[in-house]
Amino acid sequence: MVKLNSTSRLPSINSKIILTQTDTTVGFLSQDAIQLSAIKSRHDSKPFIKVYKSFQALKQDNKRVPKSKKNIIRRLKKTTFIVKNFSFRIAGDFLSSSLLRKSSWNYSTSANQSGKNFSRIFCEEKAVIIVEDKNGLFEGKASKLYKINNKKIKRLR
């Protein structure tokens, strides 16, 4: 089910705030980091995780990862990686909506106010588009977080 809180007919999906169940937890997705920062009431300097639909999309975005770590990045699911202060995740096929499959990447953040738990009322007020499947929206476990460089991998979360 897709619910739209806008009168326009999706003029630009890239600038909209989407509430959906991600591969790990319920989250806001958008290609506009400034809007996400405003909703979350957090500093503009704090970066968002960039979620790609495939490893190929990561490469097309001209992001480089250490050659020796490419297989690990492809293989691990529900995992966020940090390479040279750039955080990303390969989400794969969690996108149950054809609306979301069209974009190769989105910024992602948990659907809550900074430092607070998930509140459906808050999220529905802030999101322009709500994508929900038969399982509904639920707050799951956060993704694992690894910092990677050419020589080592360090687990942060």
CNS distance restraints for C-alpha pairs under 8 A (distance, minus, plus):
assign (resid   1 and name CA) (resid 131 and name CA) 5.89 0.50 0.50
assign (resid   1 and name CA) (resid 132 and name CA) 5.24 0.50 0.50
assign (resid   1 and name CA) (resid 133 and name CA) 5.85 0.50 0.50
assign (resid   2 and name CA) (resid 129 and name CA) 6.95 0.50 0.50
assign (resid   2 and name CA) (resid 130 and name CA) 5.59 0.50 0.50
assign (resid   2 and name CA) (resid 131 and name CA) 4.55 0.50 0.50
assign (resid   2 and name CA) (resid 132 and name CA) 6.35 0.50 0.50
assign (resid   3 and name CA) (resid 129 and name CA) 5.70 0.50 0.50
assign (resid   3 and name CA) (resid 130 and name CA) 4.93 0.50 0.50
assign (resid   3 and name CA) (resid 131 and name CA) 6.46 0.50 0.50
assign (resid   4 and name CA) (resid 128 and name CA) 6.00 0.50 0.50
assign (resid   4 and name CA) (resid 129 and name CA) 4.57 0.50 0.50
assign (resid   4 and name CA) (resid 130 and name CA) 6.39 0.50 0.50
assign (resid   5 and name CA) (resid 127 and name CA) 7.55 0.50 0.50
assign (resid   5 and name CA) (resid 128 and name CA) 4.93 0.50 0.50
assign (resid   5 and name CA) (resid 129 and name CA) 6.07 0.50 0.50
assign (resid   6 and name CA) (resid 128 and name CA) 6.28 0.50 0.50
assign (resid   6 and name CA) (resid 129 and name CA) 7.88 0.50 0.50
assign (resid  12 and name CA) (resid  16 and name CA) 7.11 0.50 0.50
assign (resid  14 and name CA) (resid  30 and name CA) 6.25 0.50 0.50
assign (resid  14 and name CA) (resid  31 and name CA) 5.21 0.50 0.50
assign (resid  14 and name CA) (resid  32 and name CA) 7.16 0.50 0.50
assign (resid  14 and name CA) (resid 103 and name CA) 7.78 0.50 0.50
assign (resid  15 and name CA) (resid  30 and name CA) 6.33 0.50 0.50
assign (resid  15 and name CA) (resid  31 and name CA) 5.90 0.50 0.50
assign (resid  15 and name CA) (resid  32 and name CA) 5.53 0.50 0.50
assign (resid  16 and name CA) (resid  30 and name CA) 5.98 0.50 0.50
assign (resid  16 and name CA) (resid  31 and name CA) 7.67 0.50 0.50
assign (resid  16 and name CA) (resid  32 and name CA) 7.60 0.50 0.50
assign (resid  16 and name CA) (resid 127 and name CA) 7.94 0.50 0.50
assign (resid  16 and name CA) (resid 128 and name CA) 6.21 0.50 0.50
assign (resid  16 and name CA) (resid 129 and name CA) 7.23 0.50 0.50
assign (resid  17 and name CA) (resid  28 and name CA) 6.41 0.50 0.50
assign (resid  17 and name CA) (resid  29 and name CA) 5.93 0.50 0.50
assign (resid  17 and name CA) (resid  30 and name CA) 5.17 0.50 0.50
assign (resid  17 and name CA) (resid  35 and name CA) 7.63 0.50 0.50
assign (resid  17 and name CA) (resid  36 and name CA) 7.40 0.50 0.50
assign (resid  17 and name CA) (resid 126 and name CA) 7.65 0.50 0.50
assign (resid  17 and name CA) (resid 127 and name CA) 5.14 0.50 0.50
assign (resid  17 and name CA) (resid 128 and name CA) 5.39 0.50 0.50
assign (resid  17 and name CA) (resid 129 and name CA) 6.41 0.50 0.50
assign (resid  18 and name CA) (resid  28 and name CA) 5.45 0.50 0.50
assign (resid  18 and name CA) (resid  29 and name CA) 5.05 0.50 0.50
assign (resid  18 and name CA) (resid  30 and name CA) 6.30 0.50 0.50
assign (resid  18 and name CA) (resid 127 and name CA) 5.58 0.50 0.50
assign (resid  18 and name CA) (resid 128 and name CA) 6.11 0.50 0.50
assign (resid  18 and name CA) (resid 129 and name CA) 4.74 0.50 0.50
assign (resid  18 and name CA) (resid 130 and name CA) 5.74 0.50 0.50
assign (resid  18 and name CA) (resid 131 and name CA) 7.20 0.50 0.50
assign (resid  19 and name CA) (resid  26 and name CA) 7.32 0.50 0.50
assign (resid  19 and name CA) (resid  27 and name CA) 5.82 0.50 0.50
assign (resid  19 and name CA) (resid  28 and name CA) 4.72 0.50 0.50
assign (resid  19 and name CA) (resid  29 and name CA) 6.48 0.50 0.50
assign (resid  19 and name CA) (resid 111 and name CA) 7.27 0.50 0.50
assign (resid  19 and name CA) (resid 123 and name CA) 7.12 0.50 0.50
assign (resid  19 and name CA) (resid 124 and name CA) 7.71 0.50 0.50
assign (resid  19 and name CA) (resid 127 and name CA) 5.73 0.50 0.50
assign (resid  19 and name CA) (resid 128 and name CA) 7.82 0.50 0.50
assign (resid  19 and name CA) (resid 129 and name CA) 6.24 0.50 0.50
assign (resid  19 and name CA) (resid 130 and name CA) 4.74 0.50 0.50
assign (resid  19 and name CA) (resid 131 and name CA) 6.14 0.50 0.50
assign (resid  20 and name CA) (resid  26 and name CA) 5.78 0.50 0.50
assign (resid  20 and name CA) (resid  27 and name CA) 5.69 0.50 0.50
assign (resid  20 and name CA) (resid  28 and name CA) 6.55 0.50 0.50
assign (resid  20 and name CA) (resid  29 and name CA) 7.52 0.50 0.50
assign (resid  20 and name CA) (resid 130 and name CA) 6.09 0.50 0.50
assign (resid  20 and name CA) (resid 131 and name CA) 4.94 0.50 0.50
assign (resid  20 and name CA) (resid 132 and name CA) 6.08 0.50 0.50
assign (resid  20 and name CA) (resid 137 and name CA) 7.04 0.50 0.50
assign (resid  21 and name CA) (resid  25 and name CA) 5.94 0.50 0.50
assign (resid  21 and name CA) (resid  26 and name CA) 4.25 0.50 0.50
assign (resid  21 and name CA) (resid  27 and name CA) 6.11 0.50 0.50
assign (resid  21 and name CA) (resid 131 and name CA) 7.58 0.50 0.50
assign (resid  21 and name CA) (resid 132 and name CA) 6.95 0.50 0.50
assign (resid  21 and name CA) (resid 136 and name CA) 7.72 0.50 0.50
assign (resid  21 and name CA) (resid 137 and name CA) 5.63 0.50 0.50
assign (resid  21 and name CA) (resid 138 and name CA) 7.17 0.50 0.50
assign (resid  22 and name CA) (resid  26 and name CA) 5.65 0.50 0.50
assign (resid  22 and name CA) (resid  27 and name CA) 6.19 0.50 0.50
assign (resid  22 and name CA) (resid  94 and name CA) 6.41 0.50 0.50
assign (resid  22 and name CA) (resid  95 and name CA) 7.22 0.50 0.50
assign (resid  23 and name CA) (resid  78 and name CA) 6.42 0.50 0.50
assign (resid  23 and name CA) (resid  91 and name CA) 6.55 0.50 0.50
assign (resid  23 and name CA) (resid  94 and name CA) 5.35 0.50 0.50
assign (resid  24 and name CA) (resid  78 and name CA) 6.18 0.50 0.50
assign (resid  24 and name CA) (resid 140 and name CA) 5.82 0.50 0.50
assign (resid  24 and name CA) (resid 141 and name CA) 6.06 0.50 0.50
assign (resid  24 and name CA) (resid 142 and name CA) 5.89 0.50 0.50
assign (resid  24 and name CA) (resid 143 and name CA) 6.04 0.50 0.50
assign (resid  25 and name CA) (resid 110 and name CA) 7.00 0.50 0.50
assign (resid  25 and name CA) (resid 138 and name CA) 6.49 0.50 0.50
assign (resid  25 and name CA) (resid 139 and name CA) 4.97 0.50 0.50
assign (resid  25 and name CA) (resid 140 and name CA) 4.36 0.50 0.50
assign (resid  25 and name CA) (resid 141 and name CA) 6.26 0.50 0.50
assign (resid  25 and name CA) (resid 142 and name CA) 6.49 0.50 0.50
assign (resid  26 and name CA) (resid 110 and name CA) 6.19 0.50 0.50
assign (resid  26 and name CA) (resid 111 and name CA) 5.83 0.50 0.50
assign (resid  26 and name CA) (resid 137 and name CA) 5.95 0.50 0.50
assign (resid  26 and name CA) (resid 138 and name CA) 5.82 0.50 0.50
assign (resid  26 and name CA) (resid 139 and name CA) 5.51 0.50 0.50
assign (resid  26 and name CA) (resid 140 and name CA) 7.16 0.50 0.50
assign (resid  27 and name CA) (resid 108 and name CA) 6.61 0.50 0.50
assign (resid  27 and name CA) (resid 109 and name CA) 5.51 0.50 0.50
assign (resid  27 and name CA) (resid 110 and name CA) 4.24 0.50 0.50
assign (resid  27 and name CA) (resid 111 and name CA) 4.25 0.50 0.50
assign (resid  27 and name CA) (resid 112 and name CA) 7.94 0.50 0.50
assign (resid  28 and name CA) (resid  36 and name CA) 7.60 0.50 0.50
assign (resid  28 and name CA) (resid 108 and name CA) 5.81 0.50 0.50
assign (resid  28 and name CA) (resid 109 and name CA) 5.47 0.50 0.50
assign (resid  28 and name CA) (resid 110 and name CA) 6.10 0.50 0.50
assign (resid  28 and name CA) (resid 111 and name CA) 5.31 0.50 0.50
assign (resid  28 and name CA) (resid 127 and name CA) 7.57 0.50 0.50
assign (resid  29 and name CA) (resid 106 and name CA) 5.84 0.50 0.50
assign (resid  29 and name CA) (resid 107 and name CA) 5.60 0.50 0.50
assign (resid  29 and name CA) (resid 108 and name CA) 4.78 0.50 0.50
assign (resid  29 and name CA) (resid 109 and name CA) 6.82 0.50 0.50
assign (resid  30 and name CA) (resid  36 and name CA) 7.22 0.50 0.50
assign (resid  30 and name CA) (resid 106 and name CA) 5.27 0.50 0.50
assign (resid  30 and name CA) (resid 107 and name CA) 5.34 0.50 0.50
assign (resid  30 and name CA) (resid 108 and name CA) 6.84 0.50 0.50
assign (resid  31 and name CA) (resid 105 and name CA) 7.58 0.50 0.50
assign (resid  31 and name CA) (resid 106 and name CA) 5.01 0.50 0.50
assign (resid  31 and name CA) (resid 107 and name CA) 5.56 0.50 0.50
assign (resid  32 and name CA) (resid  36 and name CA) 6.67 0.50 0.50
assign (resid  32 and name CA) (resid 107 and name CA) 7.35 0.50 0.50
assign (resid  33 and name CA) (resid  37 and name CA) 6.14 0.50 0.50
assign (resid  33 and name CA) (resid  48 and name CA) 7.24 0.50 0.50
assign (resid  33 and name CA) (resid 107 and name CA) 6.65 0.50 0.50
assign (resid  34 and name CA) (resid  38 and name CA) 6.30 0.50 0.50
assign (resid  34 and name CA) (resid  44 and name CA) 7.03 0.50 0.50
assign (resid  35 and name CA) (resid  39 and name CA) 6.30 0.50 0.50
assign (resid  36 and name CA) (resid  40 and name CA) 6.15 0.50 0.50
assign (resid  36 and name CA) (resid 109 and name CA) 7.86 0.50 0.50
assign (resid  37 and name CA) (resid  41 and name CA) 5.78 0.50 0.50
assign (resid  37 and name CA) (resid  42 and name CA) 5.41 0.50 0.50
assign (resid  37 and name CA) (resid  43 and name CA) 6.71 0.50 0.50
assign (resid  37 and name CA) (resid  44 and name CA) 6.12 0.50 0.50
assign (resid  38 and name CA) (resid  42 and name CA) 6.85 0.50 0.50
assign (resid  39 and name CA) (resid 113 and name CA) 7.59 0.50 0.50
assign (resid  39 and name CA) (resid 126 and name CA) 6.74 0.50 0.50
assign (resid  40 and name CA) (resid 112 and name CA) 7.03 0.50 0.50
assign (resid  40 and name CA) (resid 113 and name CA) 5.14 0.50 0.50
assign (resid  40 and name CA) (resid 114 and name CA) 5.62 0.50 0.50
assign (resid  41 and name CA) (resid 113 and name CA) 7.13 0.50 0.50
assign (resid  41 and name CA) (resid 114 and name CA) 6.66 0.50 0.50
assign (resid  42 and name CA) (resid  46 and name CA) 7.38 0.50 0.50
assign (resid  42 and name CA) (resid 114 and name CA) 6.82 0.50 0.50
assign (resid  48 and name CA) (resid  87 and name CA) 7.30 0.50 0.50
assign (resid  48 and name CA) (resid 107 and name CA) 5.93 0.50 0.50
assign (resid  48 and name CA) (resid 108 and name CA) 6.22 0.50 0.50
assign (resid  48 and name CA) (resid 109 and name CA) 6.59 0.50 0.50
assign (resid  49 and name CA) (resid  80 and name CA) 7.77 0.50 0.50
assign (resid  49 and name CA) (resid  86 and name CA) 7.94 0.50 0.50
assign (resid  49 and name CA) (resid  87 and name CA) 5.11 0.50 0.50
assign (resid  49 and name CA) (resid  88 and name CA) 5.11 0.50 0.50
assign (resid  49 and name CA) (resid  89 and name CA) 7.08 0.50 0.50
assign (resid  49 and name CA) (resid 107 and name CA) 5.67 0.50 0.50
assign (resid  49 and name CA) (resid 108 and name CA) 5.43 0.50 0.50
assign (resid  49 and name CA) (resid 109 and name CA) 6.92 0.50 0.50
assign (resid  50 and name CA) (resid  87 and name CA) 6.37 0.50 0.50
assign (resid  50 and name CA) (resid  88 and name CA) 4.57 0.50 0.50
assign (resid  50 and name CA) (resid  89 and name CA) 6.38 0.50 0.50
assign (resid  50 and name CA) (resid 105 and name CA) 6.62 0.50 0.50
assign (resid  50 and name CA) (resid 106 and name CA) 5.71 0.50 0.50
assign (resid  50 and name CA) (resid 107 and name CA) 4.50 0.50 0.50
assign (resid  50 and name CA) (resid 108 and name CA) 6.11 0.50 0.50
assign (resid  51 and name CA) (resid  88 and name CA) 5.63 0.50 0.50
assign (resid  51 and name CA) (resid  89 and name CA) 4.83 0.50 0.50
assign (resid  51 and name CA) (resid  90 and name CA) 5.87 0.50 0.50
assign (resid  51 and name CA) (resid  91 and name CA) 6.22 0.50 0.50
assign (resid  51 and name CA) (resid 105 and name CA) 5.37 0.50 0.50
assign (resid  51 and name CA) (resid 106 and name CA) 5.35 0.50 0.50
assign (resid  51 and name CA) (resid 107 and name CA) 6.04 0.50 0.50
assign (resid  51 and name CA) (resid 108 and name CA) 6.41 0.50 0.50
assign (resid  52 and name CA) (resid  57 and name CA) 6.13 0.50 0.50
assign (resid  52 and name CA) (resid  58 and name CA) 6.21 0.50 0.50
assign (resid  52 and name CA) (resid  88 and name CA) 7.35 0.50 0.50
assign (resid  52 and name CA) (resid  89 and name CA) 6.18 0.50 0.50
assign (resid  52 and name CA) (resid  90 and name CA) 4.92 0.50 0.50
assign (resid  52 and name CA) (resid  91 and name CA) 5.99 0.50 0.50
assign (resid  52 and name CA) (resid  92 and name CA) 7.52 0.50 0.50
assign (resid  52 and name CA) (resid 104 and name CA) 5.81 0.50 0.50
assign (resid  52 and name CA) (resid 105 and name CA) 4.34 0.50 0.50
assign (resid  52 and name CA) (resid 106 and name CA) 6.79 0.50 0.50
assign (resid  53 and name CA) (resid  57 and name CA) 6.56 0.50 0.50
assign (resid  53 and name CA) (resid  90 and name CA) 5.89 0.50 0.50
assign (resid  53 and name CA) (resid  91 and name CA) 5.38 0.50 0.50
assign (resid  53 and name CA) (resid  92 and name CA) 4.97 0.50 0.50
assign (resid  53 and name CA) (resid  93 and name CA) 7.17 0.50 0.50
assign (resid  53 and name CA) (resid 101 and name CA) 7.55 0.50 0.50
assign (resid  53 and name CA) (resid 104 and name CA) 5.49 0.50 0.50
assign (resid  53 and name CA) (resid 105 and name CA) 6.18 0.50 0.50
assign (resid  54 and name CA) (resid  58 and name CA) 6.71 0.50 0.50
assign (resid  54 and name CA) (resid  90 and name CA) 5.70 0.50 0.50
assign (resid  54 and name CA) (resid  91 and name CA) 6.92 0.50 0.50
assign (resid  54 and name CA) (resid  92 and name CA) 5.62 0.50 0.50
assign (resid  54 and name CA) (resid 104 and name CA) 7.60 0.50 0.50
assign (resid  55 and name CA) (resid  59 and name CA) 6.46 0.50 0.50
assign (resid  55 and name CA) (resid  74 and name CA) 6.65 0.50 0.50
assign (resid  55 and name CA) (resid  90 and name CA) 6.36 0.50 0.50
assign (resid  56 and name CA) (resid  60 and name CA) 6.20 0.50 0.50
assign (resid  57 and name CA) (resid  61 and name CA) 6.27 0.50 0.50
assign (resid  57 and name CA) (resid 104 and name CA) 5.87 0.50 0.50
assign (resid  57 and name CA) (resid 105 and name CA) 7.37 0.50 0.50
assign (resid  58 and name CA) (resid  62 and name CA) 6.90 0.50 0.50
assign (resid  58 and name CA) (resid  63 and name CA) 5.98 0.50 0.50
assign (resid  59 and name CA) (resid  63 and name CA) 5.62 0.50 0.50
assign (resid  59 and name CA) (resid  64 and name CA) 6.92 0.50 0.50
assign (resid  65 and name CA) (resid  69 and name CA) 7.07 0.50 0.50
assign (resid  65 and name CA) (resid  70 and name CA) 6.69 0.50 0.50
assign (resid  65 and name CA) (resid  83 and name CA) 6.82 0.50 0.50
assign (resid  66 and name CA) (resid  70 and name CA) 6.61 0.50 0.50
assign (resid  66 and name CA) (resid 149 and name CA) 6.62 0.50 0.50
assign (resid  66 and name CA) (resid 150 and name CA) 5.47 0.50 0.50
assign (resid  67 and name CA) (resid 150 and name CA) 7.94 0.50 0.50
assign (resid  68 and name CA) (resid 150 and name CA) 7.24 0.50 0.50
assign (resid  69 and name CA) (resid  73 and name CA) 6.40 0.50 0.50
assign (resid  69 and name CA) (resid 148 and name CA) 7.94 0.50 0.50
assign (resid  69 and name CA) (resid 150 and name CA) 7.79 0.50 0.50
assign (resid  70 and name CA) (resid  74 and name CA) 6.23 0.50 0.50
assign (resid  71 and name CA) (resid  75 and name CA) 6.00 0.50 0.50
assign (resid  72 and name CA) (resid  76 and name CA) 5.98 0.50 0.50
assign (resid  73 and name CA) (resid  81 and name CA) 7.81 0.50 0.50
assign (resid  73 and name CA) (resid  90 and name CA) 7.77 0.50 0.50
assign (resid  74 and name CA) (resid  90 and name CA) 7.51 0.50 0.50
assign (resid  77 and name CA) (resid  90 and name CA) 7.66 0.50 0.50
assign (resid  77 and name CA) (resid  91 and name CA) 7.44 0.50 0.50
assign (resid  78 and name CA) (resid  89 and name CA) 7.69 0.50 0.50
assign (resid  78 and name CA) (resid  91 and name CA) 7.15 0.50 0.50
assign (resid  78 and name CA) (resid 143 and name CA) 5.16 0.50 0.50
assign (resid  78 and name CA) (resid 144 and name CA) 6.61 0.50 0.50
assign (resid  79 and name CA) (resid  89 and name CA) 6.25 0.50 0.50
assign (resid  79 and name CA) (resid  90 and name CA) 7.80 0.50 0.50
assign (resid  79 and name CA) (resid 143 and name CA) 5.04 0.50 0.50
assign (resid  79 and name CA) (resid 144 and name CA) 4.65 0.50 0.50
assign (resid  79 and name CA) (resid 145 and name CA) 5.93 0.50 0.50
assign (resid  79 and name CA) (resid 146 and name CA) 7.57 0.50 0.50
assign (resid  80 and name CA) (resid  87 and name CA) 6.73 0.50 0.50
assign (resid  80 and name CA) (resid  88 and name CA) 5.64 0.50 0.50
assign (resid  80 and name CA) (resid  89 and name CA) 4.67 0.50 0.50
assign (resid  80 and name CA) (resid  90 and name CA) 7.81 0.50 0.50
assign (resid  80 and name CA) (resid 143 and name CA) 6.20 0.50 0.50
assign (resid  80 and name CA) (resid 144 and name CA) 5.93 0.50 0.50
assign (resid  80 and name CA) (resid 145 and name CA) 4.77 0.50 0.50
assign (resid  80 and name CA) (resid 146 and name CA) 6.34 0.50 0.50
assign (resid  81 and name CA) (resid  87 and name CA) 5.50 0.50 0.50
assign (resid  81 and name CA) (resid  88 and name CA) 5.50 0.50 0.50
assign (resid  81 and name CA) (resid  89 and name CA) 6.26 0.50 0.50
assign (resid  81 and name CA) (resid 145 and name CA) 5.81 0.50 0.50
assign (resid  81 and name CA) (resid 146 and name CA) 4.91 0.50 0.50
assign (resid  81 and name CA) (resid 147 and name CA) 5.77 0.50 0.50
assign (resid  81 and name CA) (resid 148 and name CA) 6.83 0.50 0.50
assign (resid  82 and name CA) (resid  86 and name CA) 5.36 0.50 0.50
assign (resid  82 and name CA) (resid  87 and name CA) 4.28 0.50 0.50
assign (resid  82 and name CA) (resid  88 and name CA) 6.57 0.50 0.50
assign (resid  82 and name CA) (resid 145 and name CA) 7.61 0.50 0.50
assign (resid  82 and name CA) (resid 146 and name CA) 6.20 0.50 0.50
assign (resid  82 and name CA) (resid 147 and name CA) 4.62 0.50 0.50
assign (resid  82 and name CA) (resid 148 and name CA) 6.01 0.50 0.50
assign (resid  83 and name CA) (resid  87 and name CA) 6.50 0.50 0.50
assign (resid  83 and name CA) (resid 147 and name CA) 6.27 0.50 0.50
assign (resid  83 and name CA) (resid 148 and name CA) 5.40 0.50 0.50
assign (resid  83 and name CA) (resid 149 and name CA) 6.36 0.50 0.50
assign (resid  84 and name CA) (resid 149 and name CA) 7.55 0.50 0.50
assign (resid  91 and name CA) (resid  95 and name CA) 7.99 0.50 0.50
assign (resid  95 and name CA) (resid 100 and name CA) 6.20 0.50 0.50
assign (resid  95 and name CA) (resid 101 and name CA) 6.18 0.50 0.50
assign (resid  96 and name CA) (resid 100 and name CA) 7.72 0.50 0.50
assign (resid  96 and name CA) (resid 101 and name CA) 7.89 0.50 0.50
assign (resid  96 and name CA) (resid 133 and name CA) 7.56 0.50 0.50
assign (resid  97 and name CA) (resid 101 and name CA) 6.51 0.50 0.50
assign (resid  97 and name CA) (resid 131 and name CA) 7.16 0.50 0.50
assign (resid  98 and name CA) (resid 102 and name CA) 6.66 0.50 0.50
assign (resid 111 and name CA) (resid 118 and name CA) 6.17 0.50 0.50
assign (resid 111 and name CA) (resid 119 and name CA) 7.92 0.50 0.50
assign (resid 111 and name CA) (resid 123 and name CA) 6.31 0.50 0.50
assign (resid 112 and name CA) (resid 116 and name CA) 6.12 0.50 0.50
assign (resid 112 and name CA) (resid 117 and name CA) 5.88 0.50 0.50
assign (resid 112 and name CA) (resid 118 and name CA) 4.85 0.50 0.50
assign (resid 112 and name CA) (resid 119 and name CA) 6.40 0.50 0.50
assign (resid 112 and name CA) (resid 122 and name CA) 7.37 0.50 0.50
assign (resid 112 and name CA) (resid 123 and name CA) 6.84 0.50 0.50
assign (resid 113 and name CA) (resid 117 and name CA) 7.29 0.50 0.50
assign (resid 113 and name CA) (resid 118 and name CA) 7.75 0.50 0.50
assign (resid 118 and name CA) (resid 123 and name CA) 7.93 0.50 0.50
assign (resid 118 and name CA) (resid 139 and name CA) 6.58 0.50 0.50
assign (resid 119 and name CA) (resid 123 and name CA) 6.31 0.50 0.50
assign (resid 120 and name CA) (resid 124 and name CA) 6.05 0.50 0.50
assign (resid 121 and name CA) (resid 125 and name CA) 6.33 0.50 0.50
assign (resid 122 and name CA) (resid 126 and name CA) 6.44 0.50 0.50
assign (resid 123 and name CA) (resid 127 and name CA) 6.01 0.50 0.50
assign (resid 124 and name CA) (resid 128 and name CA) 7.94 0.50 0.50
assign (resid 124 and name CA) (resid 130 and name CA) 7.46 0.50 0.50
assign (resid 132 and name CA) (resid 136 and name CA) 5.58 0.50 0.50
assign (resid 132 and name CA) (resid 137 and name CA) 6.59 0.50 0.50
assign (resid 143 and name CA) (resid 157 and name CA) 7.92 0.50 0.50
assign (resid 144 and name CA) (resid 155 and name CA) 7.73 0.50 0.50
assign (resid 144 and name CA) (resid 156 and name CA) 7.76 0.50 0.50
assign (resid 144 and name CA) (resid 157 and name CA) 5.42 0.50 0.50
assign (resid 145 and name CA) (resid 155 and name CA) 5.97 0.50 0.50
assign (resid 145 and name CA) (resid 156 and name CA) 5.38 0.50 0.50
assign (resid 145 and name CA) (resid 157 and name CA) 4.92 0.50 0.50
assign (resid 146 and name CA) (resid 153 and name CA) 6.45 0.50 0.50
assign (resid 146 and name CA) (resid 154 and name CA) 5.50 0.50 0.50
assign (resid 146 and name CA) (resid 155 and name CA) 4.43 0.50 0.50
assign (resid 146 and name CA) (resid 156 and name CA) 5.61 0.50 0.50
assign (resid 146 and name CA) (resid 157 and name CA) 7.21 0.50 0.50
assign (resid 147 and name CA) (resid 153 and name CA) 5.76 0.50 0.50
assign (resid 147 and name CA) (resid 154 and name CA) 5.16 0.50 0.50
assign (resid 147 and name CA) (resid 155 and name CA) 6.39 0.50 0.50
assign (resid 147 and name CA) (resid 156 and name CA) 6.93 0.50 0.50
assign (resid 148 and name CA) (resid 152 and name CA) 6.16 0.50 0.50
assign (resid 148 and name CA) (resid 153 and name CA) 4.67 0.50 0.50
assign (resid 148 and name CA) (resid 154 and name CA) 6.54 0.50 0.50
assign (resid 149 and name CA) (resid 153 and name CA) 6.63 0.50 0.50
